[in-house]
Amino acid sequence: MKKIIIAVVAVVLWLAAVIGYTVAGTASDGDDGEHDFIVLTVKEETVKDYNTMPVFTELARMTGKDVYWTYNTSNQYSNNIDPISIKGIDAIYHAGFSNLKLYNYGRRGKIVAIDEYLDSMPNFKRILENPLRQDIRQALESPDGHIYSLPRIEEMGLKAYPNILFLNKEWVKQLIDKDDLPASVNLQEEDLKDGLKLKRSEFKAILQKFCDTDISGVDSKNKVPLAFVSGNWQGNESDLIASFGVPENREHKTVENGKITFTIENENWFNAIAEMNDWYNRGLIRSSAFSQTQDEFLAKGQDGRYGAFYWWEKETVVAKDKQNDYIVLQPLVDDVTGKQYAGVSNEQEIEKSECVILSSCKDIKGLLGYFDKFFEPEISAQLNYGLIASGAFKSQKDENGKLVPNDDHGNQSTDDFRMKNAPYGVVYLTAEEWENNIEMEPRAKLRLERLEKWVKAHTFENVKPIPNLNYTKEQLDVLNMYESSLGNNISAWMTNSITAPTKPSKSDWLNNLLKTNRKSIDEVKRVNQEAYDSYLSKISAGS
């Protein structure tokens, strides 16, 4: 027994040391430890140190506040079961807490109820009290009416459609030149331009040729016919599944005819998974699609090894000299119905939980005053793109007095520039700000143009994304009990079924997915329907 006790104590001490080291081990060399505030942020090591990032250096000059940034990588942070308990920090930036975690930390007094300090935050107070934007306050409130986090608000109209399908036209040209196109596909070189429409069977046949044929300039072992990042917020497989006639998104949950529905209950969803199993076993989809991170996907795509891919934009995925090799495809045409479908995501443009202030902070008003500066339009713009003086924007405002992002950074890509200059996080960039104060960057405009031309028209009729919903404490408890495990079960069944050597059976879908998870499905739907109905009532009353 004594040995067991000693072992347990040793493990506890080791864990405590690891948690302590997670923060201390990421401090900058030579730091004297004398600062007004210490903020833990979640960022990858490839992102520039916030302590030397120009936008934060300028904020320190403007506010007179000495904020020291320490960080966790996303893996470190996700493995820390209680980041609030980390000693010596005053706030967590990019916190990402769930609704339940925010509420529980708040009601226990671990994090600050920010709405009680609005006199120290004139910018944020003005936002919350705007009678035309009461949706912002509603989105941020916890069940007790308090606001426990600072938000990120970026309204571009982009997040509902996180997947555009791109096709490598140069690979198709090679097939045309060899007279080796599939017999079912009738394409000429002049057809290979943005907006090409293909049946799903035609697209599959082209991918099969990509798989089976030597492509000039591409190592066959690195060649990927169709690439995506399964379950990612962007560039996932949802619109491939949607092409079968089901309004899919990565949460498998949407609003259809005013009702919260799970797409996994739709037989068309099962048909899509069964067909994707065939694509996988033919080599059209590779196992990496279900295991790679977003960064790995992006890194591998730079050399043009993808025959086709789903992503937010091609400009991020492939190097500049390869971007003209790819064209935009319209959503695939369903061979049975002849229709095209695009799902809508539930990604929110008003994101709560970007930053929380710990109750242990010795100067809560001072720190909130610092963060209040983030809600000024020009500061928000620089947090999103980089400091004006660093070249993130053109030197002169346009004729309407708007800041104009600079997309020319020499040999440095826009993404590389922003990794060194833009911390993202807490910003206030509503549709009104884009209209009056800040111009959208060119690639955001291009993406909007592509969506308007090729994607949005194919949104499912009577289908809407789930909006920001407010839940009661009891509802949050139900979601906490069922939602996470349900999501894991769906993801596991789906991935295992697609990558299995044989197609899944309908009985397997009905019994091992739907029947096994029936209680969870029904409870999550019930709670979300109640919250959605309440949301509609508030919107109706407000209008």
C-alpha positions in Angstrom: 0.0 0.0 0.0 2.8 2.4 0.9 4.4 1.9 -2.6 1.1 2.7 -4.2 0.7 5.9 -2.2 4.2 7.0 -3.0 3.6 6.3 -6.7 0.4 8.3 -6.7 2.1 11.2 -5.0 5.0 11.1 -7.5 2.5 11.2 -10.4 0.7 14.2 -8.9 3.9 16.1 -8.3 5.0 15.3 -11.8 1.8 16.6 -13.3 2.0 19.7 -11.2 5.5 20.3 -12.5 4.4 19.7 -16.1 1.6 22.1 -15.8 3.8 24.7 -14.3 6.5 24.2 -16.9 4.0 24.6 -19.7 3.8 28.3 -19.0 7.2 29.0 -17.6 8.9 27.1 -20.4 7.4 29.4 -23.0 8.6 32.7 -21.5 11.0 34.8 -23.5 14.7 34.7 -22.5 15.8 37.6 -20.4 12.4 38.5 -19.1 12.7 40.3 -15.7 9.2 39.3 -14.6 8.1 42.9 -13.8 5.0 43.6 -15.7 1.6 45.2 -15.2 -0.2 42.0 -16.6 0.7 38.5 -17.7 -1.6 37.0 -20.3 -1.5 33.4 -21.4 -2.2 33.0 -25.2 -2.7 30.0 -27.3 -0.5 30.1 -30.4 1.8 27.8 -32.3 5.5 28.2 -32.2 5.6 29.2 -35.9 3.7 32.4 -35.0 5.8 35.4 -34.0 6.3 36.1 -30.2 3.5 38.5 -29.2 5.9 40.4 -27.0 7.8 41.6 -30.1 4.9 41.7 -32.4 4.7 45.4 -33.7 0.9 45.7 -33.1 1.3 44.9 -29.4 4.4 47.1 -29.0 2.3 50.0 -30.4 -0.6 49.1 -28.1 1.8 49.3 -25.1 2.9 52.7 -26.2 -0.7 53.9 -26.7 -2.2 52.5 -23.4 0.8 52.8 -21.1 0.1 49.2 -20.1 3.0 46.7 -19.9 1.4 43.4 -20.9 3.6 40.3 -21.0 2.5 37.4 -23.2 3.3 33.8 -22.4 1.9 31.0 -24.5 0.8 27.4 -24.8 0.7 25.6 -28.2 -2.8 24.3 -29.0 -1.6 20.7 -28.0 -0.3 22.0 -24.6 -3.5 24.0 -24.0 -5.9 21.2 -24.9 -4.1 18.8 -22.6 -4.4 21.2 -19.6 -7.6 20.3 -18.0 -7.8 23.5 -15.9 -5.9 26.4 -17.4 -7.6 28.8 -15.1 -5.6 27.4 -12.2 -2.2 28.3 -13.8 -0.5 30.6 -11.3 0.7 34.0 -12.2 -1.5 34.8 -15.2 -4.2 37.5 -15.4 -6.1 36.5 -18.5 -6.3 33.9 -21.2 -6.3 35.0 -24.9 -7.8 32.6 -27.5 -9.4 30.9 -24.6 -12.0 28.9 -26.6 -14.0 27.8 -23.6 -17.4 26.1 -24.2 -20.6 27.7 -23.1 -20.7 25.4 -20.1 -17.1 26.0 -19.0 -17.6 29.8 -19.3 -20.7 29.6 -17.1 -19.2 27.3 -14.5 -16.0 29.3 -14.2 -18.0 32.5 -14.0 -20.5 31.4 -11.4 -17.7 30.0 -9.3 -16.0 33.4 -9.4 -12.9 32.1 -11.2 -13.3 34.5 -14.2 -14.7 38.0 -14.3 -18.2 39.0 -15.1 -17.2 41.6 -17.7 -20.6 43.3 -17.8 -20.0 44.5 -14.2 -17.0 46.6 -15.4 -18.4 48.3 -18.5 -17.7 51.7 -17.1 -14.0 50.8 -17.7 -14.8 49.7 -21.3 -16.5 52.6 -23.2 -16.0 51.0 -26.6 -17.3 47.6 -25.6 -20.2 49.2 -23.6 -21.2 51.2 -26.7 -21.3 47.9 -28.7 -23.5 46.1 -26.2 -25.9 49.0 -25.8 -26.4 49.5 -29.6 -30.1 49.0 -30.1 -29.6 47.8 -33.6 -27.1 45.0 -32.5 -28.7 43.5 -29.5 -27.9 40.1 -31.1 -24.3 40.7 -30.0 -25.2 41.0 -26.3 -27.6 38.0 -26.6 -24.9 35.9 -28.2 -22.4 36.6 -25.4 -24.7 36.2 -22.3 -24.5 33.1 -20.1 -27.6 31.6 -18.5 -27.3 34.0 -15.5 -27.3 37.0 -17.8 -23.6 37.8 -17.3 -20.9 38.2 -20.0 -17.8 36.2 -19.0 -15.7 36.7 -22.1 -14.6 39.1 -24.8 -15.6 38.2 -28.3 -14.2 38.1 -31.8 -16.6 39.6 -34.3 -15.8 39.5 -38.0 -18.7 39.7 -40.3 -17.7 39.0 -43.9 -20.5 36.6 -44.9 -17.9 33.9 -45.6 -18.1 31.4 -42.7 -21.4 29.8 -43.8 -19.7 28.4 -46.9 -16.2 27.1 -45.8 -15.7 24.7 -48.8 -15.0 25.5 -52.4 -14.0 22.7 -54.7 -10.9 23.3 -56.9 -9.8 21.1 -59.8 -6.3 20.9 -61.3 -7.0 21.9 -64.9 -3.3 21.2 -65.9 -3.8 17.5 -65.0 -7.0 17.4 -67.0 -5.2 19.1 -69.9 -2.7 16.3 -69.9 -5.5 13.8 -70.1 -7.0 15.7 -73.0 -3.7 15.9 -74.8 -3.2 12.1 -74.4 -6.8 11.5 -75.6 -7.1 9.7 -72.3 -10.2 11.3 -70.7 -12.7 8.9 -69.3 -15.3 7.9 -71.9 -18.1 9.4 -69.8 -16.4 12.8 -69.7 -16.7 15.2 -72.6 -14.4 18.1 -72.0 -12.4 20.4 -74.3 -9.5 22.5 -73.1 -11.6 25.7 -73.5 -14.0 24.3 -70.9 -11.4 24.4 -68.2 -12.2 27.6 -66.5 -13.8 28.8 -63.3 -17.4 27.7 -62.9 -17.0 24.3 -64.6 -20.0 22.1 -63.8 -19.5 18.3 -63.5 -21.7 15.4 -62.5 -20.4 13.6 -59.4 -19.8 10.5 -61.6 -17.8 12.6 -64.1 -15.7 14.0 -61.2 -15.1 10.5 -59.8 -14.0 9.3 -63.3 -11.5 12.1 -63.6 -10.1 11.4 -60.2 -9.7 7.8 -61.1 -7.7 8.8 -64.1 -5.5 11.0 -61.9 -5.0 8.0 -59.7 -4.1 5.5 -62.5 -2.2 7.8 -64.9 1.3 9.2 -64.7 1.1 12.9 -64.4 4.0 14.9 -65.7 6.0 16.8 -63.1 4.4 15.0 -60.1 5.9 12.1 -58.2 3.3 9.3 -58.3 3.9 8.4 -54.6 3.0 12.0 -53.6 0.0 12.4 -55.9 -3.3 13.0 -54.2 -6.4 12.8 -56.4 -8.8 14.4 -53.9 -7.7 16.2 -50.7 -9.5 17.7 -47.7 -9.2 17.8 -43.9 -11.9 15.7 -42.4 -13.9 17.4 -39.7 -12.0 20.7 -40.0 -13.9 23.9 -39.9 -12.9 24.7 -43.5 -11.9 22.4 -46.4 -13.8 19.4 -45.1 -15.8 16.7 -46.9 -19.2 18.2 -46.0 -20.1 19.4 -49.5 -19.1 16.1 -51.1 -21.6 14.5 -48.8 -24.1 17.3 -49.5 -24.0 16.5 -53.2 -26.0 13.4 -52.4 -28.9 15.6 -51.3 -28.4 16.1 -47.5 -27.6 19.5 -46.0 -24.3 18.4 -44.4 -21.9 20.4 -42.3 -19.1 19.3 -40.0 -21.4 19.2 -36.9 -24.0 17.1 -38.9 -26.6 19.4 -37.4 -28.6 22.2 -39.0 -32.0 24.0 -39.1 -34.3 22.5 -41.7 -37.8 24.0 -42.1 -37.5 25.5 -38.7 -36.5 22.3 -37.0 -33.1 21.2 -35.6 -32.1 18.1 -37.5 -29.2 15.7 -37.6 -28.0 14.9 -41.1 -26.9 11.4 -40.0 -30.5 10.3 -39.8 -31.0 11.0 -43.5 -30.6 8.0 -45.7 -28.8 10.1 -48.3 -26.1 10.7 -45.7 -25.6 6.9 -45.4 -25.5 6.6 -49.2 -22.8 9.3 -49.3 -20.7 7.5 -46.7 -21.1 4.2 -48.6 -20.0 5.8 -51.9 -17.0 7.5 -50.2 -15.9 4.1 -49.0 -15.7 3.1 -52.7 -13.7 6.3 -53.5 -11.3 5.5 -50.6 -10.7 1.9 -51.7 -10.1 3.1 -55.3 -7.4 5.4 -54.0 -9.2 8.6 -54.9 -9.3 9.7 -51.2 -6.2 9.0 -49.1 -6.0 8.1 -45.4 -4.2 11.4 -44.7 -7.6 13.1 -45.3 -8.7 11.7 -41.9 -5.5 12.2 -39.9 -3.7 15.3 -41.1 -3.9 18.7 -39.5 -4.8 21.8 -41.3 -1.2 22.9 -41.4 0.0 19.6 -42.8 -2.7 19.8 -45.6 -1.5 23.3 -46.5 2.2 22.4 -46.4 1.7 19.4 -48.7 -0.4 21.3 -51.2 2.1 24.0 -52.1 3.8 22.0 -54.8 0.6 21.3 -56.7 0.3 17.6 -55.9 -3.5 17.7 -55.4 -5.7 16.7 -58.3 -8.6 18.4 -56.6 -9.3 19.8 -53.1 -11.8 21.4 -50.9 -10.7 24.6 -49.1 -11.6 28.2 -48.3 -9.5 29.5 -51.2 -6.8 28.1 -53.5 -4.5 31.0 -52.8 -3.6 29.6 -49.4 -3.2 26.0 -50.5 -0.9 26.2 -53.5 2.2 28.3 -54.2 1.9 31.4 -56.3 3.4 29.8 -59.4 0.8 26.9 -59.2 -2.4 28.9 -58.5 -3.3 29.3 -62.2 -3.3 25.5 -62.5 -6.5 25.3 -60.5 -10.1 26.3 -61.4 -13.3 26.6 -59.3 -15.8 23.8 -59.7 -19.4 24.4 -59.0 -21.0 22.1 -56.4 -21.1 18.6 -58.0 -24.3 17.6 -59.8 -26.1 14.7 -58.3 -26.4 12.0 -60.9 -29.9 10.8 -59.6 -31.7 14.2 -59.3 -29.6 16.4 -61.6 -29.5 19.0 -58.8 -26.6 20.7 -57.1 -26.3 21.2 -53.4 -24.2 23.2 -51.0 -24.5 22.8 -47.2 -24.2 25.7 -44.7 -21.9 25.6 -41.7 -22.8 26.6 -38.1 -19.6 28.7 -37.8 -20.4 31.9 -36.1 -19.2 35.4 -37.0 -19.8 36.5 -33.4 -17.5 34.2 -31.4 -17.6 34.3 -27.7 -14.8 33.1 -25.4 -11.9 34.8 -27.2 -10.5 36.2 -24.0 -11.3 35.7 -20.3 -10.1 37.7 -17.3 -9.2 35.8 -14.2 -10.7 37.0 -10.9 -7.3 36.8 -9.4 -6.1 39.7 -11.6 -5.1 42.6 -9.2 -6.2 45.4 -11.6 -9.3 44.1 -13.4 -10.3 47.6 -14.5 -6.9 48.3 -15.9 -6.6 45.2 -17.9 -10.2 45.5 -19.3 -9.3 49.1 -20.2 -6.4 47.8 -22.2 -8.5 45.2 -24.0 -11.2 47.8 -24.6 -8.8 49.5 -27.1 -9.1 46.3 -29.2 -12.7 47.3 -30.2 -11.7 50.5 -31.9 -12.0 50.0 -35.7 -8.4 50.8 -36.7 -7.0 48.8 -33.8 -9.2 45.9 -34.7 -8.0 46.1 -38.3 -4.4 46.0 -37.2 -5.0 43.1 -34.9 -6.4 41.3 -37.8 -3.9 42.2 -40.5 -0.9 43.8 -38.9 0.4 47.3 -37.9 -0.2 50.1 -40.4 3.5 51.1 -39.9 4.6 47.6 -40.7 3.1 47.7 -44.2 -0.1 45.7 -43.5 -2.1 48.5 -45.1 -1.5 50.9 -48.0 0.1 54.2 -46.9 -2.9 56.2 -47.9 -6.6 55.6 -47.1 -8.9 55.4 -50.1 -11.2 58.2 -51.3 -13.8 57.1 -48.7 -11.4 57.4 -45.9 -11.1 53.6 -45.4 -8.0 51.6 -44.6 -6.9 49.4 -47.4 -5.1 46.1 -46.7 -1.8 45.7 -48.6 -1.6 42.3 -50.3 1.9 42.9 -51.8 4.6 41.7 -49.3 7.2 40.9 -51.9 8.4 37.3 -51.7 6.6 36.8 -48.5 3.1 35.4 -48.8 0.1 37.2 -47.2 -0.3 34.3 -44.7 3.4 34.4 -43.7 3.1 38.2 -43.2 0.1 37.8 -41.0 1.7 35.1 -38.9 4.4 37.6 -38.0 2.2 40.6 -37.6 -1.4 39.7 -36.7 -2.5 38.0 -33.5 -6.2 37.9 -34.5 -8.3 37.2 -31.4 -10.5 40.0 -30.0 -11.6 42.2 -32.8 -14.8 44.2 -33.8 -15.1 44.1 -37.6 -18.9 44.1 -38.3 -20.5 44.6 -41.7 -20.8 48.3 -40.7 -17.0 48.6 -40.1 -16.3 47.0 -43.5 -18.6 49.5 -45.1 -17.4 52.6 -43.5 -13.9 52.2 -42.1 -11.9 49.3 -43.5 -11.7 47.8 -46.9 -11.7 44.0 -47.2 -8.5 42.4 -48.4 -8.6 41.4 -52.1 -8.7 37.7 -51.5 -11.7 38.1 -49.2 -13.5 40.0 -52.0 -12.5 37.3 -54.4 -13.8 34.6 -52.2 -17.1 36.4 -51.8 -17.3 36.8 -55.6 -16.7 33.0 -56.1 -19.4 32.2 -53.5 -21.9 34.5 -55.2 -21.1 33.1 -58.6 -20.8 29.5 -58.0 -21.9 28.3 -54.6 -24.6 30.2 -52.7 -27.3 29.6 -55.3 -27.2 25.9 -54.5 -27.9 26.2 -50.8 -30.6 23.8 -49.7 -34.1 25.3 -49.7 -35.5 26.0 -46.2 -32.1 25.2 -44.6 -30.3 27.7 -42.3 -27.3 27.5 -40.0 -27.9 27.3 -36.3 -27.4 30.8 -34.9 -25.8 31.7 -31.6 -28.1 30.2 -29.0 -28.4 30.9 -25.3 -29.0 27.9 -23.1 -30.2 27.6 -19.5 -28.0 25.9 -16.9 -30.2 22.7 -17.2 -29.8 22.7 -21.0 -26.1 23.2 -20.8 -25.9 20.2 -18.4 -27.8 18.0 -20.9 -25.5 19.1 -23.7 -22.5 18.4 -21.6 -23.8 14.9 -20.9 -24.5 14.0 -24.5 -23.1 16.3 -27.1 -19.3 15.6 -27.0 -19.6 11.8 -26.8 -22.2 11.9 -29.7 -19.8 13.9 -31.8 -17.0 11.5 -31.2 -19.2 8.5 -31.9 -20.4 10.0 -35.2 -16.8 10.9 -36.3 -15.5 7.5 -35.4 -18.3 5.6 -37.2 -18.0 7.8 -40.3 -14.2 7.5 -40.5 -14.2 3.8 -39.9 -16.9 3.2 -42.4 -15.2 5.2 -45.2 -11.8 3.7 -44.6 -13.0 0.1 -44.1 -12.1 -2.5 -46.8 -15.8 -3.1 -47.5 -18.8 -0.9 -47.7 -20.9 -0.2 -44.6 -24.3 -2.0 -44.5 -27.5 -0.2 -43.9 -28.1 -2.3 -40.8 -24.8 -1.2 -39.4 -25.8 2.4 -39.9 -29.2 1.9 -38.4 -28.1 -0.2 -35.4 -24.5 0.8 -34.6 -24.8 4.5 -35.3 -28.4 5.6 -35.0 -29.9 3.1 -32.5 -26.8 3.1 -30.3 -26.8 6.9 -30.1 -30.6 7.4 -30.1 -30.8 8.9 -26.6 -28.0 11.3 -27.3 -29.4 12.4 -30.7 -32.9 13.0 -29.3 -31.7 14.9 -26.2 -29.3 17.2 -28.2 -32.0 17.9 -30.7 -34.6 18.6 -28.0 -32.3 21.1 -26.1 -31.3 22.8 -29.3 -34.8 23.1 -30.5 -35.9 24.7 -27.2 -33.0 27.2 -27.4 -33.7 27.9 -31.0 -37.4 28.5 -30.4 -36.5 30.9 -27.5 -34.0 32.6 -29.9 -36.8 33.1 -32.5 -39.1 34.5 -29.8 -36.5 37.1 -28.7 -35.9 38.1 -32.3 -39.6 38.5 -33.0 -40.1 40.5 -29.8 -37.1 42.7 -30.6 -38.5 43.5 -34.1 
